[in-house]
Amino acid sequence: MRGFGCLFVFVVLLAVAAGGAGVWAIATALGLIGASDAGRLVATAGVVVGLLLLLGVARLIRSFARPVDDLVQAASRVEEGDYSARVIVKGPRDLRSLARAFNAMSARLEEVDRQRRAYLADVTHELRTPLSVIQGQLEGVIDGIYAPDPERMRALLDQVQTLDGLIGDLRTLTLVETGGLVLRREPVDVGVLISGAVDALRATAADRGVGLLTDVNPDLPILDADPVRMRSVLSNLLSNAIRHTPPGGTVTVAASADPGAMHVLVRDTGPGFPPDLLSRVFERFVRSPESSGSGLGLAIARDLVVAHGGTISARNEPGGAVVELSLPLATGHPAA
């Protein structure tokens, strides 16, 4: 619309100039004005037309300058860390597009900054808990309140292992975020992978009175994956399921395949995911109030599965919770 407006002003100015020239020619031909008067008329008309042109150009420049000035000021605020900066969408079409892009960018930066602050707060909280326990126990031993017996040392070791596991989880998340996660893929026997993960947690499950079962098809194809990372995924899923299964319950790992993918399910007989959290269970630090975990296990499992080109989902069934992951099969190894 502004382009049409400028064109209209230009046409009007041309009409004014042409009209003035016509009047001057007719008046001169009829002898109504002399040559000197004609010169003055032409000069006056030229000045008027020039002023009108200057006004039109000045108005056009202002229409560009004001939005650009707003963008410059808003960009300076963003540079100083104020990601709430926004600009009014106005001016020519290209500047309006630029303003909308700037507002979208600053909104995204504001959300990323909010997530970063929340992430740091959660990390600080998770690290402080085991450190506080370790510090309190050690101070008690030094002050003679607690005896440095094997039982207390084991409790301290448990806290150190918790801290070490949390740091490892945070490192994995950082690698995924920065694109530094390297997968060392190789042909993997899923049955062997599942057996190893289950055997490693069988004692933990027994201590909680939870049974561990497997339902693995013996004719599964070979999986192209990083065995260490996939072992971490299964360990996270199993640990989470064991932690939320009451004594007397069971956790089952099932594996099957179709022509396109490998499917692994971890099913427990617990209360299931809280309905208000079910859609966010794979987000970082999301956990139910009664959970004793860090809230990172499922987030890490999701990131590692996605890095393998697979998908992961969670759902509730009448008998408990189910987490299912699907991974692409190795080339040249179709399902049996």
N, C-alpha and C positions, 0 to 999 in steps of 0.2 A: 504493500500500500504506500509506503514512504517513497518508493521508486516512482510510482505513478504521480505522487504529489510533487516531487522534484521536476518531473517531466512537464507537469501542468504549469508550474511556475515558469519554466523555461519558455514554454509556448506563449504564455501571457506576455513575458518580456519581449519576445520576438514580435508579438502583435503590437505591443506599445511602440516599439522601435519602428516597425513598418508603418503604423498609423501616423506617427510623427513625421516620418519622411514623406508620406503622401500628402499630409496637410501642408508641409513646407513647399513641396513641388507645386501644388495647386495655387497656393497663395502667391508664390513668386510669378507663376505664369499669368495670373490675373493682375499683377502689379500692385497687390495689396500690401506687400512688404518689400523692402529694399534688400540689396545683397548683404549689407551689414546686419540688418535685422534678421535675415535668414541665417547668417552665421551665428548670431547670438542664440537663435532658436535651436539650431542644431547642437550648439555647445550645451545649452540648457538641457535639451533632451538627452544628450549623451551622459551628462552628469546624473540625471534622474535614473536612466537605465543602469548606469554603473552602480549607483547606490542600491538600487533594487537587487542587482546581481550580488553585490557584497552582502546584503541582508540575507539573501537566499543561501549563499555559501556559508555564512556565519551560522545560520540556523542548522544547516546540514552538518557542519563541524560539531556543533553542540550536541546534536543527536548521537554522534559517535563518541564524543569526548566524555560525556557524563557517565555512560555505562562503563567505558574503559577505565575511568578514574575510580569508579566503585569497585571494579574487578581488581585494580592495583592495590587499593586499600585493603580489600578482603584478603588478597594473597599475602599481604604483609602480616595480617593477623594470623593466618595459618602458619606462616613461617615462624612466628613467635610462639606457636603452640596453641593458639586459640582455634580449635577445630569446629567451633560453633558458628564461625563466620559464614554468612550467606549474602547473596546479592539479589536485588530485585531484577526480575527478567523483563527487560525493556530494551528499546532501541531497534536497529535494523535486524533482519532475520538472522544473519550470521552472529551478531552479538548476542541475540537471544539464545541461540544454540550454545554459544560459549558459556553464557551465564548458567544455563541448565546443567551443562557438563561440570562446571565449577561447583555448583551446589551439590550435585551427586557425589563428586569427589570429596568435598569437605564433610558430607554426611557419612561417607564410608570411613574416612579418617577418624571421625569422632567415635564411630562404633568400634573400630579397631582399638582405639585408645581406651575406650571403656572396658573392652574385653581384656586388654593387657593389664589394666589396673586390677580388675577382678581376679585375673589369673595369678598375678603376683601376690595378692592378698591370700588366695587359697593356698598357694605354694608355701608362703610364710607360715600359715596356720598348720599345714601338714608337717612341715619340718620341725616346728616348735614342739609338737606333742612328744615325739620320741626323745628329742633332746632334753626336754624338761624332766622326763622320767629318768633318763640316764644321769643327768646332773643331780637330781634329788637323791638317787640311790648312792651315787659315788660320794656325795657330801655326807650322807648318813654313815657310810663305811669309814670315811676319814675321821668323822667325829666320834666313832665308836658306838654309834646307835645301832648299826647293823653289822652283823658278822660277815666277813667276806667268804661265806661258804659256797660250795658248788651250786646250790639252788639259786642263790642270789646272783651269782655270776652267769648262770644260764638265763635268768630273767634279763640281765643287762645285755647279754649276747642276742637275745630275741629282739630287743629294741634296736640294737645296732644293725641287725639283719633287716628289720623293718625300714630303718633309715636308708640302708644301702639299696633295698628294693625300690624305695620311693625315688631316690636319686637316679637309679637306672631307668625307671619309668619316665621321669622328666627328661632324661637324655634322649630316650627314644622319641618322645613327642617333639623335642627340639629338632632332631634330625629330620623327622617327617615334615615339620613346618618349613625348615630351611632348604629342603630338597637334598639334604645330605645323606639320606637313608640309602644304603647300598644293599641290594638283595643278591645273595650268593646262591643262585638257583642251581638245582641239580635234580636228577630223578629221585623222587621220594616215594617210599612205600607207606601209604597212609595207615595201614594196619599196624605197622611197626611204630609209626609216630604216635598213634593213639595209645598203644600199649605202654610206651615209655612214659607218656604224660600221666596216664592213669596210675601206673605203678609208683611214680614219684609222689603222688598225693594220696595213696591208699592209707598210709599211716595217719595222716591228718584227718582223713574222712573217718577212720575207725575211732580216733579220739573223740570225735563229735557224734559218734553213733550213727554215721551215715554210710550206706552201702554204695559201692561204685560198680557199675555194670557196663559192659560193652556189647554192642550189637553191630558188628562190622562184617560186611559182605566179604567172603574170602577171595573173591575174584575181582577185586577192585583194580582199576588201571593205575598206571604210574602217574604221579602228580609232579608237575614241574614247579618247584618251590624252593624257598630258602628253609631248610629244615630247622635251623635255630630259631628263626622268626616265627615259623608256624608252631613250633613247640611252645613258644611264649604265648601265642594266641590261645592254644588249647589249655595251657596252664592257667591263664587268666580266666577263661570261661569256666573251667572246672573249679577253681578256687572260689569264684563268685557263687557258683551253684551250691557248693558245699557249705559256704558261709550262710546261705539263706535257706538251707534245708533243715528242718527240725530233726532231732534224734529219732531214729527208726525209719527215716525216709531214705530215698535212693536218688542217686544221680546216674543217668545213663548217657553214654556217648554212642551215637549211631552214625554209620557212614554208608553211603550208597553212591551210585554214579549213573548218569544217563549219557547219551552220546555227546553232550555238550559240556558237562561240568561234573565236578565232584561235590557232593553235598554232605556236610557234617553237622549233626544236631547234638546239642547238649541239653538234655531235658532233666528237670528236677521235680521233686514232689513237695516243693515249698509253697508259700502263699502266693507266689507270682509277683510280678512287678506292680508297684503302686500305679493305679490307672492314671494319676496325674503326672507321673514321671515316664510312662511307657514310651512316649514319643521322643523323649530326650535322654534315654538311658545310655546312648553312645557319646554324649557330650562330656567334656571334662568336668570332674568334681561334682557330677550329678549323682546323688545317692539319697536313699531314704533316711529319715531321722534315726532309725534304729540300726543302720548299717555301721559296721566297724571298719570298713574298707576305706581306701583313699579316694575312691571315685574316679580312678584312672584306668582300671583294668579293662573295662569295656571300650573306653575311648581308644586305648592302645590297640586292642583287638581289631576295632574298626579300621584304624589307620593302616595296620599291617595287612589286613585282608584287601583293602582298597589298593594298596601298593602292589599287591599280587594280581591286580586286575579282577578281583572278586567282589562279592557283595555279602553283607551280613544284616540280619534282621532279628528282632525280638518280638515275642508275642506271649500271651497268656492262654493256657488251655485249662480245661476243667481239672486236670491233675496237677497243675503247676506251671512253671515258666519254661519256655523253649527259646534257645538262641540257635539260629541256623546260619551257617555260612556256606557259600558256593564259590568254588574256585575253578578256573579253566583247566582243562586237561592238557597234559604235555602233548606236543605235536607228534603224531605217529604212534600214539598209545590210546586208541579208542576204547570206549567202555566195553567190557566183556559181555 
